[in-house]
């Protein structure tokens, strides 16, 4: 009986995996984070090579806040800053942690295949030294590649 349950579980798992694989978003859509918590995240919404919008987020631990801003880069070049480049406090209200939206931009244009759209959250700490830049430390760069 245990073998039957194990086999049934394996079949259900495999079927679910195929279902999730088949539901992969269109080429221009992606959702990526650089790490689990205290991480930069980016979501790109679109179809084929057309991008409708870009959303930057920061992943936070349970009920924590971080002061800073997100920066969006396209192929390594500055595109936009959340909150107009001004720092703001972003908070997770969930006891399980959360990805908090820092900015959304309506793009509505086509990009070439291979274009990299990235987001980087800059936390203001006021500290200087290794790993900081003008009082900021980065939570890494999350990137989605078009196509």
Secondary structure, 3 states (H helix, E strand, C coil): CHHHHHHHHHHHHHHHHHHHHHCCCCCCCEEEECCCCCEEEEEEEEECCEEEEEEEEEEECCCCEEEEEEEEEECCEEEEEHHHHCCEEEECCCCCCEEEEEEEEEEEEECCCCCEEEEEEEEEEEECCCCCECEEEEEEEEEEECC
